[in-house]
Amino acid sequence: MARRPLPRILSSGTTSLARGRDLARTAADSATDVLHPLLTIGRGLRILASAGRRTWAETPKDKRGPALFLGAACVLVVALVPYGPLLALITLMAAAAWQGRDRTPVKTGPSDAETERLGSLYEALVPYFSVPEDPNPLFAHGGEWDKAFSGYEFDEAGRVTRLRIHYPAYFTDGEAASRARIETLLHAKSGRGREYLFEWDEEGNQLDLSVLAALPTGIAAQPFVTSPGETVLGFTDAGNVRRTLPVLDGGEPRDVPPVLWRTGPRSTEPHLLAVGLPGSGTSTLLRSIALQALRHGGDVLVVEGGGSGEYACLTGRTGVLAVECGPTGALNTLEWAAQETERRLVATHRARESGHPAPDDTRRPLWILLDRPSVLAHLAAADGRPDPLAQLQVPLRHGRAAHITVVVAEQFDHLELLHDAVWQHTRARVVLGPAAIQQITDVLGLPPHTTPTSQVPPGRGYARLGTGPVHRLQVPATPDPYDDATHPGFRQAVLELLPERRPGQDGPRNAAGAPDRTPAAKPLQAHPPAQAQGPAAPSEVPQTPEVPAETP
C-alpha cells in the first residue's frame, strides 16, 4: 500500500517550528501551574534560609555557643515528643509557604497621574455634556469623574488606551456634528499621534473609546486564497469582517482579515475609485489589483497619465493588452474598450436569444486600470483632441454585464476633472494617505469611524464598498519591481507574481542583459495587442456574421 503524502501545511518547516514553539509554551505554562505550590514553598525556604544566615551573622561570637546549645536542645525535644518530627515538618512547610507567597500589590485604582488625567478629561467634557436646566447634572465643574468614567486603562506612558463614558440622555448623539465635536476633543486630550475608535451606544448613553493597533505593513504581494471575482484590496481590523486569509507577514504565517471587493455580473460595486495624495499608495493598489486579475485569467489594460513608467513591468506580459502613457494611445485604447463593451453586449444578447450560452470571449474578465487620467485629459485639451475620459462612459455603464471592470486612481487636487459618470458608477471607494475628515467624507460618503493621523505609511487609508461601513485599510506592499529604492523582498515578491512574457516581448534590456529601468527606451503600443485567449485587438476583431465588429 502506498503511503499518502503529508499535507503541505504539516510539511512546511516554518509551520512546524511555529507549532513546536506553541507546544513548548503551552507545556511550560501547564508545568508552572502544576508546580506552583512547590515553587512557592521553595521560594519560602530560600527566604527562611537567608533570614537564618543573616541572624547568625548578626549574633555576637560570645553568644553563638549558647545559641547552638539551645537549638540542639530544641531539636532533641522535638525528636522525643510523639509525632514531633511530623509536626515540625508541617510547621516548617507552612512557614515557607507563607513567606513565599506572591506579595505583588494589587492595583485597586488609578495612580495620581492617571487620576489627574481623568479629571482633566472630565472637566473638558463638562461644557458639552451639561445644560443649566439639569437639576442633577452628571457632568459639572468640580464634580466626581468616577460616576461618568468606567473601564479605564492606561499604557506605560500614562495615556488613556480604553475608556467608557456615560453621558446624559439629552445629549444629541444622533447628530454627526455633535459626535464629531466630542471625538475631536477626546482625540486632543487623550494624546495625538494615535488612532482612536469611538463606539456610540445611543440606547445605553455610552461612548467607548479605545486605541487601535497599527495595521500590518509587512504583508507583500502574494497569491491570496481567493476565488475568481474576489480581489483583496488590503487588510483591516479583526472585528470588522468575518473572514480571514492565510498570508506571510515578514516570513511568518498568520491569518489576517481582508477587505474583499467582489466584481462580476452579480456585483453591486462593479467599479472602483481610489483617491490619495502623491506617494500615498494608489499606484501600489492598482499594481496589486492587476496582479490578482492576471492570476485569475483576466485581461488588463493600463492607462497611465503620470508617465512615470511605474507599470513598465507589465509591458509584454501574458494577459496585458496594453500599457499606454500618451493621450493618443489612451484615446485609441479607451475607444476600443467602448467598442469591445458593445460587442460583448450584442454577442451575449444574440446568444441568449438563440438559447445558447454566451461566447467564451465575452465572459473573460477585462480590467481597465487608469492612473491619474486627468493628466491625459489636460494634455488632450491642450492639443485640441477629444477627452479620453469621455470614452469611459460605455464601460462604466454597461461593464458589469460585459464582465468589464474599471479602476480609476486620482489625486485630491484633480477630482473636479473627473466626469460625472466616474462618480456615479464607481460605488467602491478607497482613500489612501493622510487626509482630513471632510475630504474622506466627500469621497466615501460617510466619515471614518476612527480619527485619522497625520503620519501614515504608504498604502494606509480607508475603504467603503457601496453602502457598507467604512473600513480601515492597509494595501499589501506591491512596489515597482524596477525601482531600486524600494524593499528588495517586496520587489522580488512582485517579480514572482508577474506572468510570463509573450513570444517576442522580452521587454527593454540594458547593456548587461538586465531589464532596462527606463521604460521610455521602448515605445509602448498604441493599440492593445491580440491575445490567444483574450478578446481580439482593435486591428484584429473577428468578423462574424452574427456580431460585426469595427476597427477604431
Salt bridges, closest charged atoms under 4 A:
ASP22 OD1 - ARG25 NH1 3.11
GLU114 OE1 - LYS107 NZ 3.23
GLU123 OE1 - HIS141 ND1 2.99
GLU144 OE1 - LYS147 NZ 3.67
ASP155 OD2 - ARG159 NE 3.71
ASP155 OD2 - ARG194 NH1 3.54
GLU195 OE1 - ARG460 NH2 2.52
GLU195 OE1 - ARG472 NH1 2.86
GLU202 OE2 - ARG179 NH1 3.00
ASP208 OD1 - ARG164 NE 2.81
GLU230 OE1 - ARG243 NH1 3.26
GLU230 OE2 - ARG262 NE 3.51
ASP237 OD1 - ARG472 NH2 2.59
ASP249 OD2 - ARG254 NH1 2.74
GLU252 OE1 - ARG21 NH2 3.87
ASP299 OD2 - ARG364 NE 2.83
GLU310 OE1 - ARG287 NH1 3.52
GLU340 OE2 - ARG343 NH2 2.83
GLU340 OE2 - ARG344 NE 2.99
GLU353 OE2 - HIS349 NE2 2.77
ASP360 OD1 - ARG363 NH2 2.57
ASP361 OD2 - ARG343 NH1 3.25
ASP387 OD2 - HIS419 NE2 2.77
ASP484 OD1 - ARG491 NH1 3.94
ASP484 OD2 - ARG517 NE 3.54
